[in-house]
Structure formats: structure tokens, C-alpha cells
């Protein structure tokens, strides 16, 4: 049975995806369809597909047209939080270090994407000026770490 807290997290993630997509759609006009992928007008995605920017799809909304994709590999080295934020954003086109919730969903679908170390991964969600939330890919726990710690990172993107 899914707890109220888990349901609330998924609802918040879905609302966030809708808001991000609405903002992106208002800023761009594409004859290729809502996701901008000229190869797949009005594309329908399922978990494990290649996303519009070449990542692995690890979350899809009910429409099958919007969701989250993750890069196929971690950043080359363990990074401090600020370096992880910078590295993820350097891919452009909306790539970013995942939020705490996006990272939890990525952990839950880690086998769909693959290539994860049994390590702790940075999220973009800050707890305070000195620490940010992480997701343990070995034990599934979320915790906070000092931003100067060196951890793994994986970029994600909303589509």
C-alpha cells in the first residue's frame, strides 16, 4: 500500500512536471509536436525509452508524452555539490541536478536507467547554506551531506 506521504510526493512531482512543461511550451514553438522531437511528433514514451534529448526515460506521466529522462552515465568523478550542479547544467536544454523527489524516483527506477554505483548521489535540494539532500543508491536512504563532500552525480531533464 502506498503511504499518504509517498502519494503526496508523486502528486507534487506530477504538478511540477506540468508546470515546467507549460512554461517550456509557452517559451517555444515547435512544428514537431509538444516535446520538440522532430522524429516523434506527439511522441509517446515508456520507461526505458530514449528521451527527446537522448537520456533514458525513467518517469512518464499518464499522457505518455511528458516525464523525466536521465543521462546514461554518472559524471566522471565524484564532485562537491556546487560542482555537481554546474556539471549537470552544462549539458544545456534543461539538464539539471535532480531535485530530492526526482532523485528518489530515479532511485526507484534505477534498473531502467542502469549504470549506478552503490554510492550516494547529490540532489539539487538544499537543506541550508552548508548542506544538501542526497540519495543513497546502496541502501535507498535520503539524508543530508555537507556541500563540500565529494559524491556521485547524474543529470536529469524534464520533457
C-alpha positions as YAML, in Angstrom:
chain: A
units: angstrom
residues:
- id: 1
  name: UNK
  ca: [0.00, 0.00, 0.00]
- id: 2
  name: UNK
  ca: [1.33, 3.46, -0.87]
- id: 3
  name: UNK
  ca: [1.51, 5.82, 2.09]
- id: 4
  name: UNK
  ca: [-0.04, 9.25, 2.06]
- id: 5
  name: UNK
  ca: [3.44, 10.80, 2.15]
- id: 6
  name: UNK
  ca: [4.57, 8.84, -0.95]
- id: 7
  name: UNK
  ca: [1.35, 9.73, -2.77]
- id: 8
  name: UNK
  ca: [1.82, 13.40, -1.91]
- id: 9
  name: UNK
  ca: [5.39, 13.31, -3.25]
- id: 10
  name: UNK
  ca: [4.24, 11.82, -6.56]
- id: 11
  name: UNK
  ca: [1.43, 14.39, -6.86]
- id: 12
  name: UNK
  ca: [3.91, 17.20, -6.24]
- id: 13
  name: UNK
  ca: [6.28, 15.72, -8.85]
- id: 14
  name: UNK
  ca: [3.45, 15.48, -11.39]
- id: 15
  name: UNK
  ca: [2.34, 19.06, -10.71]
- id: 16
  name: UNK
  ca: [5.95, 20.22, -11.05]
- id: 17
  name: UNK
  ca: [6.29, 18.42, -14.38]
- id: 18
  name: UNK
  ca: [3.10, 20.00, -15.66]
- id: 19
  name: UNK
  ca: [4.22, 23.48, -14.59]
- id: 20
  name: UNK
  ca: [7.70, 23.07, -16.09]
- id: 21
  name: UNK
  ca: [6.23, 21.74, -19.35]
- id: 22
  name: UNK
  ca: [3.69, 24.58, -19.52]
- id: 23
  name: UNK
  ca: [6.47, 27.12, -19.01]
- id: 24
  name: UNK
  ca: [8.66, 25.48, -21.66]
- id: 25
  name: UNK
  ca: [5.75, 25.23, -24.10]
- id: 26
  name: UNK
  ca: [4.96, 28.92, -23.66]
- id: 27
  name: UNK
  ca: [8.57, 29.80, -24.45]
- id: 28
  name: UNK
  ca: [8.96, 27.65, -27.56]
- id: 29
  name: UNK
  ca: [7.02, 26.90, -30.70]
- id: 30
  name: UNK
  ca: [7.84, 23.67, -32.48]
- id: 31
  name: UNK
  ca: [6.17, 22.19, -35.54]
- id: 32
  name: UNK
  ca: [7.44, 18.79, -34.39]
- id: 33
  name: UNK
  ca: [4.93, 18.41, -31.55]
- id: 34
  name: UNK
  ca: [4.79, 19.09, -27.85]
- id: 35
  name: UNK
  ca: [8.16, 17.56, -27.00]
- id: 36
  name: UNK
  ca: [10.18, 19.21, -29.79]
- id: 37
  name: UNK
  ca: [11.43, 15.87, -31.12]
- id: 38
  name: UNK
  ca: [11.12, 16.04, -34.92]
- id: 39
  name: UNK
  ca: [11.48, 12.26, -35.19]
- id: 40
  name: UNK
  ca: [8.49, 11.63, -32.95]
- id: 41
  name: UNK
  ca: [5.65, 14.17, -33.34]
- id: 42
  name: UNK
  ca: [3.44, 13.91, -30.25]
- id: 43
  name: UNK
  ca: [5.72, 11.08, -29.10]
- id: 44
  name: UNK
  ca: [4.55, 8.51, -26.59]
- id: 45
  name: UNK
  ca: [7.23, 7.33, -24.18]
- id: 46
  name: UNK
  ca: [7.54, 4.37, -21.85]
- id: 47
  name: UNK
  ca: [10.12, 3.63, -19.16]
- id: 48
  name: UNK
  ca: [13.47, 2.76, -20.68]
- id: 49
  name: UNK
  ca: [12.93, 4.60, -23.98]
- id: 50
  name: UNK
  ca: [15.45, 7.13, -25.22]
- id: 51
  name: UNK
  ca: [14.11, 10.53, -24.27]
- id: 52
  name: UNK
  ca: [13.90, 13.59, -26.52]
- id: 53
  name: UNK
  ca: [17.47, 14.62, -25.58]
- id: 54
  name: UNK
  ca: [18.98, 11.11, -25.62]
- id: 55
  name: UNK
  ca: [18.65, 10.24, -21.94]
- id: 56
  name: UNK
  ca: [16.88, 7.17, -20.53]
- id: 57
  name: UNK
  ca: [13.22, 7.78, -19.66]
- id: 58
  name: UNK
  ca: [12.62, 6.88, -16.00]
- id: 59
  name: UNK
  ca: [9.27, 8.59, -15.33]
- id: 60
  name: UNK
  ca: [6.31, 9.19, -17.65]
- id: 61
  name: UNK
  ca: [3.02, 10.91, -16.85]
- id: 62
  name: UNK
  ca: [-0.38, 9.48, -17.78]
- id: 63
  name: UNK
  ca: [-0.28, 11.10, -21.25]
- id: 64
  name: UNK
  ca: [2.94, 9.25, -22.13]
- id: 65
  name: UNK
  ca: [4.26, 12.49, -23.62]
- id: 66
  name: UNK
  ca: [5.91, 14.12, -20.61]
- id: 67
  name: UNK
  ca: [8.25, 12.87, -17.95]
- id: 68
  name: UNK
  ca: [11.85, 12.69, -16.83]
- id: 69
  name: UNK
  ca: [14.96, 11.40, -18.58]
- id: 70
  name: UNK
  ca: [18.39, 10.77, -17.05]
- id: 71
  name: UNK
  ca: [21.84, 10.75, -18.62]
- id: 72
  name: UNK
  ca: [23.05, 7.20, -19.27]
- id: 73
  name: UNK
  ca: [26.14, 7.65, -17.10]
- id: 74
  name: UNK
  ca: [27.28, 9.38, -13.93]
- id: 75
  name: UNK
  ca: [29.62, 12.31, -14.00]
- id: 76
  name: UNK
  ca: [33.18, 11.08, -14.46]
- id: 77
  name: UNK
  ca: [34.41, 11.98, -10.94]
- id: 78
  name: UNK
  ca: [32.89, 12.43, -7.51]
- id: 79
  name: UNK
  ca: [32.00, 16.09, -7.12]
- id: 80
  name: UNK
  ca: [31.19, 18.66, -4.49]
- id: 81
  name: UNK
  ca: [27.57, 19.85, -4.55]
- id: 82
  name: UNK
  ca: [28.33, 23.10, -6.42]
- id: 83
  name: UNK
  ca: [30.47, 21.27, -8.98]
- id: 84
  name: UNK
  ca: [27.66, 18.71, -9.46]
- id: 85
  name: UNK
  ca: [25.08, 21.47, -10.04]
- id: 86
  name: UNK
  ca: [27.41, 23.12, -12.57]
- id: 87
  name: UNK
  ca: [28.28, 19.85, -14.38]
- id: 88
  name: UNK
  ca: [24.62, 18.81, -14.73]
- id: 89
  name: UNK
  ca: [23.57, 22.21, -16.05]
- id: 90
  name: UNK
  ca: [26.43, 22.26, -18.57]
- id: 91
  name: UNK
  ca: [24.57, 19.75, -20.79]
- id: 92
  name: UNK
  ca: [22.11, 22.55, -21.70]
- id: 93
  name: UNK
  ca: [18.50, 22.08, -22.87]
- id: 94
  name: UNK
  ca: [17.07, 21.87, -19.34]
- id: 95
  name: UNK
  ca: [19.52, 19.31, -17.93]
- id: 96
  name: UNK
  ca: [19.94, 19.77, -14.19]
- id: 97
  name: UNK
  ca: [20.90, 18.04, -10.98]
- id: 98
  name: UNK
  ca: [17.69, 16.26, -9.87]
- id: 99
  name: UNK
  ca: [15.59, 17.57, -7.02]
- id: 100
  name: UNK
  ca: [15.26, 15.38, -3.94]
- id: 101
  name: UNK
  ca: [11.96, 13.99, -5.27]
- id: 102
  name: UNK
  ca: [13.24, 13.46, -8.84]
- id: 103
  name: UNK
  ca: [16.26, 11.63, -7.41]
- id: 104
  name: UNK
  ca: [14.05, 9.37, -5.25]
- id: 105
  name: UNK
  ca: [12.04, 8.41, -8.36]
- id: 106
  name: UNK
  ca: [15.32, 7.82, -10.23]
- id: 107
  name: UNK
  ca: [16.46, 5.52, -7.41]
- id: 108
  name: UNK
  ca: [13.15, 3.63, -7.57]
- id: 109
  name: UNK
  ca: [13.67, 3.10, -11.33]
- id: 110
  name: UNK
  ca: [17.47, 2.69, -11.24]
- id: 111
  name: UNK
  ca: [17.29, -0.65, -13.06]
- id: 112
  name: UNK
  ca: [15.52, 1.01, -16.01]
- id: 113
  name: UNK
  ca: [18.35, 3.53, -16.45]
- id: 114
  name: UNK
  ca: [21.27, 1.42, -15.20]
- id: 115
  name: UNK
  ca: [24.90, 2.19, -14.54]
- id: 116
  name: UNK
  ca: [24.56, 3.39, -10.95]
- id: 117
  name: UNK
  ca: [27.21, 2.85, -8.31]
- id: 118
  name: UNK
  ca: [26.18, 1.72, -4.83]
- id: 119
  name: UNK
  ca: [27.04, 5.24, -3.75]
- id: 120
  name: UNK
  ca: [25.40, 8.44, -2.53]
- id: 121
  name: UNK
  ca: [24.16, 10.86, -5.22]
- id: 122
  name: UNK
  ca: [23.62, 14.61, -4.94]
- id: 123
  name: UNK
  ca: [20.23, 16.24, -5.34]
- id: 124
  name: UNK
  ca: [19.79, 19.94, -6.09]
- id: 125
  name: UNK
  ca: [17.60, 20.35, -2.99]
- id: 126
  name: UNK
  ca: [19.38, 22.37, -0.34]
- id: 127
  name: UNK
  ca: [18.72, 21.93, 3.36]
- id: 128
  name: UNK
  ca: [20.61, 25.07, 4.33]
- id: 129
  name: UNK
  ca: [23.62, 27.11, 3.19]
- id: 130
  name: UNK
  ca: [26.03, 24.30, 4.13]
- id: 131
  name: UNK
  ca: [24.16, 21.11, 3.21]
- id: 132
  name: UNK
  ca: [22.02, 19.47, 0.54]
- id: 133
  name: UNK
  ca: [19.95, 16.28, 0.29]
- id: 134
  name: UNK
  ca: [21.40, 13.08, -1.13]
- id: 135
  name: UNK
  ca: [20.00, 9.73, -2.21]
- id: 136
  name: UNK
  ca: [21.78, 6.53, -1.20]
- id: 137
  name: UNK
  ca: [21.83, 4.12, -4.14]
- id: 138
  name: UNK
  ca: [23.20, 1.36, -1.93]
- id: 139
  name: UNK
  ca: [20.58, 1.42, 0.81]
- id: 140
  name: UNK
  ca: [17.82, 3.72, -0.54]
- id: 141
  name: UNK
  ca: [18.06, 6.27, 2.27]
- id: 142
  name: UNK
  ca: [17.83, 10.01, 1.80]
- id: 143
  name: UNK
  ca: [19.98, 12.15, 4.06]
- id: 144
  name: UNK
  ca: [21.82, 15.45, 4.08]
- id: 145
  name: UNK
  ca: [25.52, 15.96, 3.43]
- id: 146
  name: UNK
  ca: [27.91, 18.86, 3.68]
- id: 147
  name: UNK
  ca: [28.11, 20.50, 0.24]
- id: 148
  name: UNK
  ca: [31.90, 20.11, 0.19]
- id: 149
  name: UNK
  ca: [31.67, 16.30, 0.32]
- id: 150
  name: UNK
  ca: [32.57, 14.51, -2.91]
- id: 151
  name: UNK
  ca: [29.68, 12.37, -4.17]
- id: 152
  name: UNK
  ca: [28.31, 10.89, -7.39]
- id: 153
  name: UNK
  ca: [26.00, 12.90, -9.65]
- id: 154
  name: UNK
  ca: [23.67, 12.15, -12.57]
- id: 155
  name: UNK
  ca: [21.97, 14.83, -14.68]
- id: 156
  name: UNK
  ca: [18.23, 14.65, -15.44]
- id: 157
  name: UNK
  ca: [15.83, 16.58, -17.65]
- id: 158
  name: UNK
  ca: [12.08, 17.23, -17.71]
- id: 159
  name: UNK
  ca: [10.38, 16.74, -21.09]
...
